[in-house]
Amino acid sequence: MGIGVLVVDDQPLVRAGLRKVFEVDPAIDVLGEAGDGKAAVSEALRLRPRVVVMDIRMPGMDGLEATRRIGADPALAGVRVIMLTTFDLDEHVFEALGLGAAGFLVKDTEPTELLRGVRVVASGDALLTPNITRRLIAEFTSQRPRTGPSPAELEELTEREREVVGLVALGLSNDEIAETLVISPATSKTHVSRAMMKVGARDRAQLVVLAYQSGLVVPPRA
């Protein structure tokens, strides 16, 4: 069985289009669909997908609240959420990451990128495009207090772990980090996991936030 996916959007035509894209990839299985956030949570509990591809803006319960509920339910601990946005500068990006979203894709993304995104998120990586990352950094540094990991926690990071965190903050996947540092993907994944544990990050997306929040990584120019 391939990567189980739940498709969530209030527009039937969009759901049908997403299903068609996924059905061309034998590594992905569409387990079901939902038309709003409430149904998404219910179907996630019933189907236990690996990835939920979900629109942010929906009537009734929106994608943000559904993401919060999925992330808060221990029974859905292995479920990863990709948020779909109309624009990559959606004002809800930061909020969704804080609620546990593993990444973002705009609705006009190429089908090949959508398929890659599902595989990336299913493997445990975060899916953050450069524009989303810059938006996240700008939102954080301009409006939110610095409450990142303590100096003692940062000191626990080795030089290589700091280097890896910097690459994670740029949006690189484990495979891309491995290629950049000329190490194996398994070693890259180990470094990321250890860094997350040391700074108390729940997932890679939160590691990006903490990297900039703590000053460990300097925000790039927009």
MARKETOR-816066 format. One record per residue: x, y, z of N, C-alpha, C, O in turn. Coordinates in Angstrom, 2 decimals. Each point is the difference from the previous one (the first is absolute). Layout:
<sites>
<site <X Y Z> <X Y Z> <X Y Z> <X Y Z>>
...
</sites>
This chain:
<sites>
<site <0.84 -1.20 0.00> <-0.84 1.20 0.00> <0.87 1.25 0.00> <1.02 0.05 0.68>>
<site <-1.44 0.96 -1.46> <0.78 1.22 -0.09> <-0.31 0.97 1.12> <-0.56 -0.37 1.03>>
<site <0.93 1.61 -1.24> <-0.24 1.07 0.98> <-1.49 0.32 0.00> <-0.54 0.44 -1.02>>
<site <-0.12 -0.64 2.14> <-1.43 0.29 0.09> <-0.26 1.49 0.10> <0.56 0.67 0.86>>
<site <-1.42 -0.15 -1.73> <-0.29 1.43 -0.05> <-1.50 0.25 0.16> <-0.82 -0.70 -0.58>>
<site <0.49 1.71 1.37> <-1.36 0.50 0.13> <-0.06 1.37 -0.64> <0.78 0.88 0.37>>
<site <-1.69 -0.67 -1.32> <-0.13 1.27 -0.71> <-1.15 0.80 0.60> <-1.12 -0.50 0.10>>
<site <1.40 1.75 0.29> <-1.01 0.83 0.67> <-0.11 1.36 -0.68> <0.95 0.78 -0.02>>
<site <-2.12 -0.50 -0.55> <-0.28 1.30 -0.62> <-1.51 0.13 -0.12> <-0.69 -1.00 -0.23>>
<site <0.16 2.21 0.38> <-1.45 0.17 -0.05> <-0.54 -0.01 -1.44> <-1.21 -0.04 -0.20>>
<site <2.11 0.08 -0.79> <-0.43 0.00 -1.39> <0.19 -1.39 -0.62> <1.13 -0.48 -0.11>>
<site <-2.22 -0.17 -0.27> <0.10 -1.34 -0.58> <0.92 -0.08 -1.21> <0.69 -1.00 -0.19>>
<site <-0.67 2.04 -0.63> <0.85 0.00 -1.19> <1.47 -0.03 0.38> <0.81 -0.67 -0.64>>
<site <-0.45 1.41 1.69> <1.39 0.01 0.46> <0.37 -1.37 0.55> <1.08 -0.51 -0.29>>
<site <-1.96 -0.09 1.07> <0.27 -1.34 0.54> <0.19 -1.01 -1.13> <0.91 -0.83 0.05>>
<site <-1.75 0.92 -1.06> <0.11 -0.92 -1.13> <1.32 0.19 -0.74> <0.63 -0.97 -0.42>>
<site <-0.22 2.22 0.28> <1.27 0.28 -0.67> <1.19 -0.54 0.77> <0.92 -0.57 -0.57>>
<site <-0.95 0.76 1.90> <1.08 -0.51 0.83> <0.06 -1.53 -0.05> <1.07 -0.59 -0.07>>
<site <-2.24 -0.03 0.11> <-0.04 -1.46 -0.06> <0.63 -0.49 -1.31> <0.76 -0.97 0.00>>
<site <-1.08 1.64 -1.12> <0.55 -0.39 -1.29> <1.53 0.09 -0.01> <0.68 -0.86 -0.54>>
<site <-0.16 1.93 1.16> <1.45 0.17 0.07> <0.63 -1.13 0.78> <1.00 -0.58 -0.42>>
<site <-1.58 0.26 1.57> <0.58 -1.03 0.86> <-0.10 -1.40 -0.61> <0.87 -0.84 0.22>>
<site <-1.92 0.61 -0.98> <-0.22 -1.34 -0.54> <1.03 -0.42 -1.05> <0.10 -1.18 -0.33>>
<site <0.67 2.14 -0.20> <1.03 -0.36 -0.98> <1.26 -0.51 0.67> <0.89 -0.54 -0.67>>
<site <-0.79 0.71 2.00> <1.20 -0.43 0.73> <-0.31 -1.29 0.76> <-0.79 0.02 0.93>>
<site <1.41 -1.13 -1.32> <-0.29 -1.27 0.67> <0.45 -0.04 1.46> <-0.39 -0.90 0.74>>
<site <1.20 1.88 -0.33> <0.48 0.03 1.39> <-0.99 0.71 0.93> <0.22 0.06 1.21>>
<site <-1.31 0.49 -1.79> <-0.97 0.76 0.79> <-1.39 -0.62 -0.16> <-0.43 -0.29 -1.12>>
<site <-0.25 0.10 2.24> <-1.37 -0.53 -0.01> <-0.94 1.03 0.61> <0.15 0.37 1.16>>
<site <-1.13 0.09 -1.93> <-1.01 0.91 0.53> <-1.01 -0.83 0.79> <-0.75 -0.79 -0.58>>
<site <0.74 0.97 1.88> <-0.87 -0.79 0.87> <-1.41 0.55 0.09> <-0.95 -0.73 0.26>>
<site <0.82 2.05 -0.49> <-1.32 0.61 0.10> <0.04 1.49 -0.20> <1.06 0.58 -0.24>>
<site <-2.23 0.06 0.35> <-0.14 1.44 -0.18> <-0.87 0.56 1.11> <-0.76 -0.72 0.65>>
<site <0.88 2.03 -0.44> <-0.86 0.70 0.96> <-0.23 1.41 -0.52> <0.87 0.59 -0.64>>
<site <-2.05 -0.04 0.93> <-0.36 1.31 -0.52> <0.11 1.13 1.00> <-0.23 1.16 -0.36>>
<site <0.59 -1.47 1.61> <0.20 1.06 1.00> <0.87 -0.55 1.12> <0.33 -1.18 0.03>>
<site <0.04 2.07 0.89> <0.91 -0.39 1.06> <-0.54 -1.05 0.94> <0.72 -0.90 0.42>>
<site <-2.00 1.01 -0.09> <-0.59 -0.98 0.91> <0.05 -1.40 -0.60> <0.37 -0.96 0.67>>
<site <-0.73 0.86 -1.95> <0.05 -1.29 -0.68> <1.43 -0.49 -0.13> <0.26 -1.20 0.03>>
<site <0.68 2.14 -0.19> <1.42 -0.37 -0.13> <0.48 -0.70 1.26> <0.68 -1.03 -0.08>>
<site <-1.03 1.57 1.25> <0.42 -0.60 1.26> <-0.62 -1.39 0.15> <0.67 -0.95 0.40>>
<site <-1.95 0.86 -0.72> <-0.71 -1.27 0.10> <0.60 -1.06 -0.93> <0.21 -1.14 0.40>>
<site <0.07 1.54 -1.64> <0.55 -0.93 -0.97> <1.45 -0.38 0.34> <0.43 -1.12 -0.25>>
<site <0.30 2.07 0.82> <1.37 -0.30 0.42> <0.00 -1.08 1.08> <0.85 -0.89 -0.01>>
<site <-1.79 0.98 0.93> <-0.11 -1.00 1.05> <-0.42 -1.36 -0.56> <0.45 -1.04 0.47>>
<site <-1.30 1.07 -1.47> <-0.49 -1.25 -0.58> <1.01 -0.65 -0.92> <0.17 -1.22 0.02>>
<site <0.51 2.03 -0.84> <0.86 -0.54 -1.05> <1.48 -0.07 0.39> <0.76 -0.78 -0.57>>
<site <-0.36 1.61 1.53> <1.40 0.08 0.45> <0.96 0.19 -1.19> <0.89 -0.83 -0.21>>
<site <-1.06 1.92 -0.55> <0.92 0.26 -1.12> <1.37 0.40 0.51> <0.15 0.44 1.14>>
<site <0.85 -0.57 -1.98> <1.33 0.50 0.34> <0.04 1.51 -0.22> <0.65 0.72 0.77>>
<site <-1.34 -0.24 -1.82> <0.02 1.43 -0.33> <-1.42 0.49 -0.27> <-0.78 -0.66 -0.69>>
<site <0.45 1.82 1.25> <-1.25 0.69 -0.30> <0.35 1.23 -0.83> <0.76 0.86 0.46>>
<site <-1.31 -0.77 -1.66> <0.20 1.18 -0.85> <-1.26 0.83 0.14> <-1.06 -0.40 -0.48>>
<site <1.17 1.57 1.14> <-1.19 0.71 0.45> <0.03 1.49 -0.31> <1.01 0.68 0.23>>
<site <-2.12 -0.19 -0.75> <-0.16 1.43 -0.26> <-0.07 0.75 1.33> <-0.57 -0.51 0.97>>
<site <1.14 1.69 -0.92> <-0.06 0.81 1.22> <-1.40 0.59 0.18> <-0.57 -0.07 1.08>>
<site <0.03 0.64 -2.15> <-1.25 0.76 0.10> <-1.18 -0.84 -0.44> <-0.16 -0.32 -1.18>>
<site <-0.66 -0.05 2.15> <-1.22 -0.77 -0.29> <-1.11 0.49 0.92> <0.28 0.42 1.13>>
<site <-1.53 -0.48 -1.58> <-1.11 0.40 0.87> <-0.16 -0.99 1.16> <0.43 -1.15 -0.09>>
<site <-1.05 1.61 1.17> <-0.13 -0.86 1.17> <1.34 -0.08 0.70> <0.61 1.03 0.27>>
<site <-0.16 -2.22 0.01> <1.34 -0.16 0.59> <1.05 0.11 -1.09> <0.01 -0.79 -0.95>>
<site <0.89 1.76 1.07> <1.01 0.20 -1.03> <1.19 -0.94 0.20> <0.04 -0.79 0.94>>
<site <0.91 0.89 -1.86> <1.16 -0.88 0.05> <0.89 0.22 1.21> <0.66 -0.94 0.46>>
<site <-0.64 2.16 0.06> <0.81 0.28 1.18> <-0.50 -0.75 1.22> <0.78 -0.65 0.70>>
<site <-2.08 0.73 -0.45> <-0.57 -0.68 1.16> <0.12 -1.52 -0.17> <0.28 -0.72 0.95>>
<site <-0.50 0.24 -2.16> <0.14 -1.43 -0.25> <1.43 -0.46 0.25> <0.22 -1.07 0.56>>
<site <0.75 1.88 -0.98> <1.41 -0.33 0.23> <0.30 -0.03 1.50> <0.72 -0.87 0.48>>
<site <-1.28 1.83 0.25> <0.21 0.03 1.45> <-0.54 -1.27 0.65> <0.66 -0.60 0.85>>
<site <-1.85 0.19 -1.26> <-0.61 -1.19 0.60> <0.75 -1.27 -0.37> <0.15 -0.90 0.84>>
<site <0.31 0.81 -2.06> <0.77 -1.16 -0.42> <1.32 -0.06 0.79> <0.40 -1.06 0.47>>
<site <0.25 2.22 -0.34> <1.27 0.04 0.71> <-0.13 -0.27 1.49> <0.95 -0.47 0.63>>
<site <-2.13 0.75 -0.06> <-0.19 -0.17 1.44> <-0.48 -1.40 0.36> <-0.03 -0.35 1.18>>
<site <-0.34 -0.45 -2.16> <-0.55 -1.33 0.28> <1.12 -1.04 -0.01> <0.60 -0.24 -1.05>>
<site <-0.31 -0.39 2.18> <1.07 -1.02 0.05> <-0.23 -1.14 -0.98> <0.96 -0.61 -0.47>>
<site <-2.21 0.33 0.15> <-0.31 -1.09 -0.93> <0.45 0.34 -1.42> <0.12 -0.89 -0.84>>
<site <0.13 2.18 0.57> <0.39 0.44 -1.34> <1.45 0.52 -0.01> <0.36 0.83 -0.83>>
<site <0.43 -1.33 1.75> <1.37 0.50 0.14> <0.84 -0.17 -1.26> <0.91 0.79 -0.25>>
<site <-1.22 -1.81 -0.56> <0.79 -0.23 -1.20> <-0.51 0.71 -1.24> <0.58 -0.14 -1.08>>
<site <-1.66 0.91 1.22> <-0.60 0.68 -1.15> <0.68 1.34 -0.25> <0.18 0.79 0.93>>
<site <0.19 -0.54 -2.17> <0.65 1.25 -0.39> <-0.95 0.81 -0.88> <-0.71 -0.56 -0.83>>
<site <0.69 1.88 1.03> <-0.92 0.86 -0.73> <0.75 0.95 -0.93> <0.91 0.72 0.43>>
<site <-1.29 -0.73 -1.70> <0.46 1.00 -0.96> <-1.16 0.96 -0.24> <-1.09 -0.43 -0.38>>
<site <1.31 1.71 0.60> <-1.03 1.00 -0.22> <0.06 0.50 -1.44> <1.08 0.25 -0.54>>
<site <-2.25 -0.10 -0.07> <-0.10 0.57 -1.35> <-0.43 1.46 0.12> <-0.97 0.30 0.70>>
<site <1.67 0.58 -1.36> <-0.33 1.42 0.03> <-0.17 0.52 -1.42> <0.58 -0.53 -0.95>>
<site <-1.37 1.58 0.82> <-0.15 0.64 -1.31> <1.21 0.84 -0.33> <0.41 0.10 -1.16>>
<site <0.18 0.53 2.20> <1.18 0.84 -0.18> <1.08 -0.46 0.97> <-0.31 -0.39 1.13>>
<site <1.58 0.43 -1.56> <1.06 -0.46 0.88> <0.31 0.99 1.12> <0.81 -0.30 0.88>>
<site <-1.45 1.47 -0.90> <0.17 0.95 1.10> <-1.25 0.06 0.87> <-0.33 1.04 0.57>>
<site <-0.36 -2.16 -0.47> <-1.19 -0.09 0.82> <0.31 0.41 1.44> <0.99 -0.44 0.58>>
<site <-1.85 1.30 -0.01> <0.27 0.52 1.34> <-0.11 -1.06 1.09> <0.39 0.25 1.14>>
<site <-0.92 -1.42 -1.47> <-0.17 -1.05 1.01> <1.18 -0.97 0.05> <-0.04 -0.98 0.74>>
<site <1.09 1.25 -1.51> <1.13 -0.92 -0.06> <0.59 -0.25 1.38> <0.16 -1.15 0.41>>
<site <0.17 2.22 0.30> <0.65 -0.17 1.30> <-0.90 -0.73 0.97> <0.45 -0.90 0.72>>
<site <-1.72 1.28 -0.69> <-0.94 -0.64 0.91> <-0.10 -1.50 -0.27> <-0.01 -0.80 0.93>>
<site <-0.07 0.44 -2.20> <-0.14 -1.41 -0.35> <1.23 -0.80 0.40> <-0.13 -1.14 0.48>>
<site <1.31 1.70 -0.65> <1.21 -0.68 0.41> <0.00 -0.22 1.51> <0.40 -1.06 0.49>>
<site <-0.85 2.08 0.24> <-0.07 -0.13 1.44> <-0.98 -1.06 0.45> <0.14 -0.57 1.08>>
<site <-1.13 0.30 -1.92> <-1.01 -1.00 0.32> <0.42 -1.41 -0.43> <-0.70 -0.98 0.27>>
<site <1.84 0.90 -0.94> <0.51 -1.32 -0.35> <0.05 -0.36 -1.46> <0.35 -1.13 -0.34>>
<site <-0.70 2.07 -0.57> <0.09 -0.30 -1.43> <1.44 -0.31 -0.37> <0.93 0.64 0.48>>
<site <-0.75 -1.63 -1.34> <1.34 -0.41 -0.41> <0.50 0.76 -1.21> <1.19 -0.08 -0.34>>
<site <-2.08 0.81 -0.34> <0.43 0.74 -1.16> <-1.13 0.64 -0.76> <-1.17 -0.12 0.38>>
<site <1.53 0.80 -1.45> <-0.96 0.75 -0.81> <0.24 -0.20 -1.48> <1.14 -0.19 -0.44>>
<site <-2.21 0.24 -0.32> <0.08 0.03 -1.45> <-1.08 0.94 -0.52> <-1.12 0.02 0.52>>
<site <1.45 0.76 -1.55> <-1.02 0.84 -0.62> <-0.78 -0.86 -0.99> <0.52 -0.98 -0.53>>
<site <-1.77 1.35 0.30> <-0.88 -0.83 -0.82> <0.40 -0.05 -1.46> <-0.42 -0.91 -0.72>>
<site <1.22 1.86 0.27> <0.41 -0.04 -1.41> <1.37 -0.64 -0.18> <0.64 0.17 -1.04>>
<site <-0.19 -0.91 2.06> <1.29 -0.68 -0.12> <-0.07 -1.09 -1.07> <-1.08 -0.51 -0.29>>
<site <2.21 0.17 -0.27> <0.05 -1.05 -1.02> <-0.31 -1.36 0.63> <0.39 -0.25 1.14>>
<site <-1.09 -0.61 -1.86> <-0.32 -1.34 0.54> <1.22 -0.76 0.52> <-0.08 -0.67 1.02>>
<site <1.20 0.78 -1.72> <1.20 -0.71 0.45> <0.47 0.51 1.35> <0.51 -0.78 0.81>>
<site <-0.67 2.08 -0.55> <0.39 0.56 1.28> <-0.96 -0.43 1.10> <0.41 -0.21 1.14>>
<site <-1.68 0.06 -1.48> <-0.98 -0.49 0.98> <0.35 -1.42 0.42> <-0.03 -0.33 1.18>>
<site <0.35 -0.52 -2.16> <0.37 -1.38 0.30> <1.28 -0.05 0.83> <0.11 -0.77 0.95>>
<site <0.86 1.60 -1.32> <1.25 0.05 0.77> <-0.27 0.46 1.42> <0.58 -0.52 0.95>>
<site <-1.48 1.51 -0.81> <-0.31 0.53 1.32> <-0.58 -1.05 0.92> <0.34 -0.06 1.18>>
<site <-1.22 -0.76 -1.71> <-0.59 -1.07 0.82> <1.07 -0.97 0.44> <0.01 -0.43 1.15>>
<site <0.89 0.07 -2.05> <1.07 -0.93 0.36> <0.93 0.61 1.04> <0.43 -0.69 0.93>>
<site <-0.11 1.97 -1.10> <0.89 0.69 0.95> <-0.61 0.00 1.40> <0.67 -0.35 0.97>>
<site <-1.92 0.74 -0.88> <-0.67 0.09 1.30> <-0.19 -1.39 0.62> <0.16 -0.17 1.21>>
<site <-0.50 -0.81 -2.04> <-0.18 -1.36 0.50> <1.29 -0.56 0.58> <-0.03 -0.84 0.90>>
<site <1.17 1.30 -1.41> <1.29 -0.49 0.49> <0.43 0.67 1.29> <1.01 -0.38 0.60>>
<site <-1.77 1.40 -0.16> <0.32 0.68 1.24> <0.59 1.38 -0.17> <0.25 0.69 0.99>>
<site <-0.02 -0.27 -2.23> <0.53 1.34 -0.25> <-1.11 1.04 0.03> <-1.19 -0.33 -0.11>>
<site <1.58 1.58 0.28> <-0.93 1.11 -0.14> <0.04 0.49 -1.44> <1.02 -0.12 -0.67>>
<site <-2.13 0.67 0.21> <-0.10 0.50 -1.38> <-0.18 1.51 0.07> <-1.12 0.50 0.14>>
<site <2.23 0.22 -0.25> <-0.03 1.46 0.11> <0.72 0.61 -1.19> <1.23 -0.10 -0.10>>
<site <-1.97 0.72 -0.80> <0.62 0.65 -1.14> <0.74 1.25 0.46> <-0.28 0.50 1.09>>
<site <1.22 0.02 -1.89> <0.72 1.22 0.41> <-0.93 1.16 0.33> <0.25 0.72 0.98>>
<site <-1.31 -0.51 -1.77> <-0.92 1.10 0.29> <-0.72 -0.20 1.33> <-0.16 0.94 0.78>>
<site <-0.26 -2.18 -0.52> <-0.67 -0.31 1.26> <0.97 0.22 1.15> <-0.38 0.55 1.03>>
<site <1.63 -0.98 -1.19> <0.99 0.17 1.05> <0.23 1.47 0.29> <0.05 0.39 1.17>>
<site <0.10 0.43 -2.20> <0.20 1.43 0.23> <-1.20 0.63 0.69> <0.16 0.85 0.87>>
<site <-1.36 -1.28 -1.26> <-1.22 0.50 0.61> <-0.04 -0.38 1.48> <-0.35 0.81 0.86>>
<site <0.72 -2.04 -0.58> <0.04 -0.49 1.36> <0.98 0.81 0.85> <-0.32 0.41 1.11>>
<site <1.51 -0.19 -1.65> <1.02 0.75 0.72> <-0.45 1.44 0.26> <0.13 0.51 1.11>>
<site <-0.67 0.13 -2.16> <-0.44 1.39 0.13> <-1.10 0.13 1.04> <0.02 0.92 0.82>>
<site <-0.98 -1.84 -0.85> <-1.10 0.02 0.97> <0.53 -0.16 1.41> <-0.42 0.69 0.92>>
<site <1.34 -1.62 -0.77> <0.51 -0.28 1.33> <0.83 1.15 0.55> <-0.23 0.48 1.11>>
<site <1.22 -0.04 -1.91> <0.95 0.99 0.50> <-0.63 1.36 0.21> <0.50 0.79 0.81>>
<site <-1.60 -0.48 -1.51> <-0.60 1.33 0.12> <-1.06 0.09 1.08> <-0.26 1.09 0.52>>
<site <-0.38 -2.21 -0.17> <-1.16 0.09 0.87> <0.05 -0.87 1.25> <-0.81 0.20 0.91>>
<site <1.74 -1.15 -0.84> <-0.10 -0.95 1.09> <1.21 0.05 0.93> <1.12 0.24 -0.45>>
<site <-1.34 -0.47 1.74> <1.10 0.06 0.96> <0.98 -1.14 -0.21> <-0.36 -1.06 -0.52>>
<site <1.59 1.28 0.92> <1.03 -1.03 -0.13> <-0.07 -0.92 1.21> <0.44 0.36 1.10>>
<site <-0.98 -1.52 -1.31> <-0.15 -0.95 1.10> <0.54 -1.36 -0.42> <-0.59 -1.04 0.30>>
<site <1.71 1.06 -0.99> <0.57 -1.22 -0.54> <0.75 -0.80 1.03> <-0.10 0.27 1.20>>
<site <0.86 -1.26 -1.64> <0.75 -0.83 0.92> <1.01 0.81 0.79> <0.49 1.02 -0.48>>
<site <-0.19 -1.46 1.68> <0.93 0.72 0.87> <1.42 -0.16 -0.52> <0.28 -0.91 -0.77>>
<site <0.64 1.81 1.20> <1.40 -0.13 -0.41> <0.57 -1.38 0.34> <0.81 -0.54 -0.76>>
<site <-1.23 -0.02 1.90> <0.50 -1.32 0.39> <-0.41 -1.06 -1.02> <0.79 -0.88 -0.35>>
<site <-2.04 0.97 -0.13> <-0.47 -0.96 -0.99> <0.75 0.16 -1.31> <0.34 -0.99 -0.65>>
<site <-0.07 2.24 0.25> <0.74 0.24 -1.23> <1.43 -0.51 0.11> <0.56 -0.49 -0.98>>
<site <0.02 0.62 2.16> <1.37 -0.46 0.19> <0.12 -1.51 -0.13> <1.09 -0.52 -0.24>>
<site <-2.21 -0.17 0.39> <0.01 -1.45 -0.14> <0.20 -0.43 -1.45> <0.39 -1.13 -0.27>>
<site <-0.67 2.03 -0.67> <0.15 -0.33 -1.42> <1.47 -0.05 -0.39> <0.78 0.88 0.37>>
<site <-0.42 -1.90 -1.11> <1.35 -0.07 -0.54> <0.11 0.96 -1.18> <-1.01 0.53 -0.48>>
<site <2.22 -0.29 0.02> <0.20 0.88 -1.15> <-0.72 -0.55 -1.23> <-0.59 0.76 -0.76>>
<site <0.65 -2.07 0.56> <-0.66 -0.59 -1.15> <-1.51 0.14 0.13> <-0.69 0.25 -0.99>>
<site <0.15 -0.42 2.21> <-1.43 0.16 0.21> <-0.44 1.43 -0.27> <-1.08 0.22 -0.55>>
<site <1.89 0.74 0.93> <-0.31 1.40 -0.28> <-0.02 0.24 -1.52> <-0.86 0.71 -0.52>>
<site <1.81 -1.33 -0.15> <0.07 0.12 -1.46> <-1.25 -0.60 -0.64> <-0.57 0.57 -0.93>>
<site <0.16 -1.72 1.44> <-1.19 -0.67 -0.53> <-1.25 0.81 0.27> <-0.86 0.12 -0.87>>
<site <0.75 0.45 2.07> <-1.16 0.83 0.33> <-0.08 1.19 -0.96> <-1.09 0.38 -0.43>>
<site <2.22 0.20 0.11> <0.02 1.10 -0.96> <-0.55 -0.40 -1.35> <-0.71 0.78 -0.65>>
<site <1.02 -1.98 0.21> <-0.49 -0.48 -1.29> <-1.49 -0.35 0.08> <-0.74 0.22 -0.96>>
<site <0.31 -0.76 2.09> <-1.43 -0.25 0.20> <-0.76 1.32 -0.09> <-1.07 0.06 -0.60>>
<site <1.63 0.98 1.21> <-0.66 1.31 -0.01> <-0.10 0.60 -1.38> <-0.82 0.88 -0.24>>
<site <1.65 -1.35 -0.68> <-0.08 0.44 -1.40> <-1.00 -0.82 -0.80> <-0.21 0.26 -1.18>>
<site <-0.40 -1.25 1.83> <-1.01 -0.81 -0.65> <0.51 -1.26 -0.67> <-0.74 -0.63 -0.76>>
<site <1.99 0.23 1.03> <0.55 -1.19 -0.63> <-0.53 -1.27 0.65> <-0.19 -0.05 1.22>>
<site <-0.05 -0.98 -2.03> <-0.42 -1.31 0.49> <1.22 -0.76 0.49> <1.14 0.45 -0.18>>
<site <-1.37 -1.61 0.81> <1.12 -0.82 0.47> <0.93 -0.38 -1.15> <1.22 0.06 0.14>>
<site <-1.80 -0.45 -1.27> <0.82 -0.39 -1.15> <0.83 1.17 -0.52> <1.16 -0.16 -0.35>>
<site <-1.76 1.35 0.32> <0.72 1.18 -0.48> <1.10 0.41 0.97> <1.07 0.43 -0.43>>
<site <-1.32 -0.58 1.73> <1.03 0.28 1.01> <1.15 -0.98 -0.17> <1.17 0.39 0.05>>
<site <-1.51 -1.66 -0.26> <1.03 -1.03 -0.18> <0.87 0.33 -1.21> <1.22 -0.14 0.06>>
<site <-1.86 0.57 -1.14> <0.76 0.33 -1.20> <0.89 1.22 0.22> <1.14 0.03 -0.46>>
<site <-1.65 0.97 1.17> <0.76 1.21 0.27> <1.22 -0.27 0.87> <1.08 0.54 -0.25>>
<site <-1.26 -1.37 1.27> <1.08 -0.26 0.96> <0.82 -1.24 -0.35> <0.96 -0.34 0.70>>
<site <-1.34 -0.33 -1.78> <0.69 -1.22 -0.44> <-0.03 -1.04 1.12> <1.04 -0.52 0.40>>
<site <-2.23 0.23 0.09> <-0.21 -1.03 1.00> <-1.17 -0.87 -0.48> <-0.64 0.34 -0.99>>
<site <0.37 -1.42 1.68> <-1.11 -0.85 -0.41> <-1.32 0.58 0.48> <-0.02 0.73 0.99>>
<site <-1.09 -1.02 -1.68> <-1.31 0.47 0.45> <-0.32 -0.47 1.42> <-0.64 0.73 0.77>>
<site <1.07 -1.95 -0.41> <-0.25 -0.51 1.34> <0.72 0.85 1.05> <-0.55 0.28 1.06>>
<site <1.79 0.12 -1.37> <0.75 0.85 0.93> <-0.65 1.37 0.10> <-0.09 0.57 1.09>>
<site <-0.36 -0.05 -2.22> <-0.69 1.30 0.00> <-1.24 -0.07 0.89> <-0.24 0.90 0.81>>
<site <-0.55 -1.96 -0.97> <-1.21 -0.15 0.80> <0.32 -0.10 1.48> <-0.73 0.53 0.83>>
<site <1.82 -1.22 -0.50> <0.41 -0.14 1.40> <0.36 1.36 0.59> <-0.40 0.32 1.12>>
<site <1.15 0.48 -1.87> <0.38 1.34 0.49> <-1.24 0.86 0.24> <-0.09 0.70 1.01>>
<site <-0.85 -0.75 -1.94> <-1.22 0.80 0.15> <-0.78 -0.45 1.23> <-0.45 0.83 0.79>>
<site <0.29 -2.12 -0.63> <-0.76 -0.54 1.14> <0.64 0.39 1.32> <-0.70 0.39 0.94>>
<site <2.02 -0.48 -0.85> <0.70 0.35 1.23> <-0.13 1.49 0.30> <-0.18 0.39 1.15>>
<site <0.28 0.43 -2.19> <-0.14 1.45 0.20> <-1.40 0.34 0.48> <-0.17 0.81 0.91>>
<site <-0.84 -1.43 -1.50> <-1.38 0.23 0.43> <-0.18 -0.37 1.46> <-0.64 0.73 0.76>>
<site <1.19 -1.87 -0.36> <-0.13 -0.45 1.38> <0.68 0.96 0.97> <-0.54 0.30 1.06>>
<site <1.72 0.17 -1.43> <0.77 0.86 0.89> <-0.66 1.36 0.22> <0.07 0.55 1.10>>
<site <-0.72 0.00 -2.14> <-0.62 1.33 0.14> <-1.48 -0.09 0.30> <-0.66 1.03 0.16>>
<site <0.12 -2.25 -0.07> <-1.41 -0.16 0.36> <-0.96 0.30 -1.13> <-1.13 0.43 0.25>>
<site <1.56 -0.64 -1.51> <-0.89 0.26 -1.14> <-0.89 -1.21 -0.24> <0.47 -1.14 0.00>>
<site <-1.75 1.38 -0.22> <-0.97 -1.07 -0.24> <0.19 -0.62 -1.37> <-0.14 -1.22 -0.16>>
<site <0.47 2.04 -0.84> <0.18 -0.48 -1.37> <0.94 0.94 -0.73> <0.49 0.98 0.58>>
<site <-0.23 -1.27 -1.86> <0.95 0.80 -0.76> <-0.48 1.44 -0.18> <0.80 0.93 0.04>>
<site <-2.10 -0.76 -0.25> <-0.52 1.35 -0.17> <0.27 0.84 1.25> <0.38 1.17 -0.10>>
<site <-0.58 -1.77 1.27> <0.27 0.73 1.24> <1.50 0.23 0.17> <0.41 1.01 0.58>>
<site <0.40 -1.93 -1.08> <1.45 0.20 0.07> <0.41 1.23 -0.80> <0.90 0.73 0.41>>
<site <-1.56 -0.50 -1.54> <0.27 1.20 -0.79> <-0.32 1.26 0.82> <0.79 0.94 0.05>>
<site <-1.95 -0.95 0.59> <-0.41 1.14 0.82> <1.02 0.25 1.10> <0.44 1.13 0.20>>
<site <-0.06 -2.19 0.52> <0.92 0.14 1.12> <1.39 0.45 -0.46> <0.70 0.70 0.74>>
<site <-0.31 -1.11 -1.94> <1.31 0.38 -0.51> <0.11 1.51 -0.16> <1.03 0.59 0.34>>
<site <-2.09 0.03 -0.86> <0.02 1.45 -0.16> <-0.33 0.72 1.30> <0.55 1.06 0.30>>
<site <-1.46 -1.65 0.47> <-0.42 0.59 1.27> <1.18 0.15 0.95> <0.10 1.00 0.71>>
<site <0.77 -1.97 -0.69> <1.12 -0.03 0.94> <1.18 0.81 -0.50> <0.92 0.30 0.76>>
<site <-0.92 0.07 -2.03> <1.14 0.69 -0.57> <1.06 -0.97 -0.50> <1.06 0.43 -0.44>>
<site <-1.34 -1.74 0.51> <0.95 -0.99 -0.47> <0.24 0.15 -1.50> <1.11 -0.22 -0.49>>
<site <-2.17 0.62 -0.23> <0.09 0.25 -1.43> <-0.48 1.43 -0.25> <-1.01 0.43 0.55>>
<site <1.74 0.30 -1.37> <-0.35 1.39 -0.31> <-0.98 0.03 -1.15> <0.24 -0.63 -1.02>>
<site <-1.37 1.35 1.17> <-0.99 0.06 -1.09> <0.61 0.54 -1.27> <0.71 1.01 0.04>>
<site <-0.96 -1.64 -1.19> <0.50 0.52 -1.27> <-0.77 1.22 -0.43> <-1.11 0.25 0.47>>
<site <1.69 0.51 -1.36> <-0.72 1.16 -0.55> <-1.10 -0.47 -0.92> <0.19 -0.95 -0.76>>
<site <-1.34 1.62 0.81> <-1.13 -0.39 -0.86> <0.32 0.30 -1.44> <-0.82 -0.25 -0.88>>
</sites>
